């Protein structure tokens, strides 16, 4: 298996692989282009975002600066708003539903570091796990979403929360680690 295939299947992989490095360079170039555009150049922004992501719904608004690792693993629904300074480490599949608002300085991290010495010795330093963000979700600024997490429909992630576990639908979570502080239904 190639390192790309290992990454896509959630197996330990080496991010230093030449192919993965070229994919990251291509993504970084697109992010730099996007971030350098005039904020009023919405048509040009849309073209860059279409090239960057695997799927993009209608009415997607992303504020610069924006950063992602690969782009090709990000699937955006419609009516998505992403605040400035958002970072998505998308070595794993990242699904963002419809009507989602992501505040400023949010980190979405679909990778995890290997901790086993033999994995590291063999150069397999990361594992990627999917992140699923359901429809009608609000993620407050400066929050962090860790690998393997599913955030249910209608959930709210409070400002600065660190989400390590799945969030049930219509729950409000806060804190580090994030816990349910309220239910909306």
Secondary structure by P-SEA (a helix, b strand, c coil): ccaaaaaaaccccccccaaaaaaaaaaaaaaaaaaaccccaaaaaaaaaaaccccccccccccccccccccccbbbbcbbbbccbbbbccccbbbbbcbbbbccbbbbbcbbbbccaaaaaacccbbbbbbbbbcbbbbcccbbbccbbbbccbbbbccbbbbcccccccbbbbccccccccccc
